[in-house]
Amino acid sequence: MTAAILDRAEFLSPVDDQADLCVTALGRQLTAYVAGAGSVEEFESWFAGRARPDRRVAGRLSAAAEVISVFEAANRTTLAAAWLREMDPSGYVPARVLRLSEGDPTTAKALIETAIAWVQEADLS
């Protein structure tokens, strides 16, 4: 019975949930961009049928979902997309850093820590 349930197309994996969260909070274009897709259509094709994106894409979406959760915890979800597009004082754009990453934990941790610092500073303003 469990195998039959898992084989159904409606079964969502964590990467599906993370993609849905990202699309809701960031929009389709920015989500496709940070995931590494060349277009929204390419991004959506990764979730068609039984196919799932590779581990790098899953890692990027997971990191983006964690960044969104930082903004959610501070009740500033609407600022997550703007923060990802913003250039920091060092010249880095978080969305580009995430897109060019391998979806690795080190990059994710650095982005999450930077987002936390930004939210905390914004709370002090």
C-alpha positions, 0 to 999 in steps of 0.5 A: 500500500505504501508503495502505491501511495509513493508512486502517485504523481500527487506525492510531493517531495521536500524539494517540491515543497521548497520550490512552492515556498520559493515561488510563493515568496519570491515569484517564479522568475527569481526562484527560477534564477536562484535555482539555476534555470535559464528560464521559468519554463526550464525551471517548471520542466524540472518538476514535470512528471516523476523527474526531479531536479539534481542535488545542486538545484535541490540545495539551492532551493533549500538554501533559498527556503531557509533564507525565506524562513529568516525573513518570516521569523522577523515578520518581513517575508515581503523583503526576502526577494528584495534582499536577494536582489540587493548588492551588499557593500562587498559587491555581492548579490545574494541571488547570484551567489546562490545561483552560482553555488553548487547548492552546498551547505557552506554557501547556504550557511553564509547566506543565512547568516548574512540574512540574519544579520541584515534582518537584525540590523533592519530591526534596529533601524 
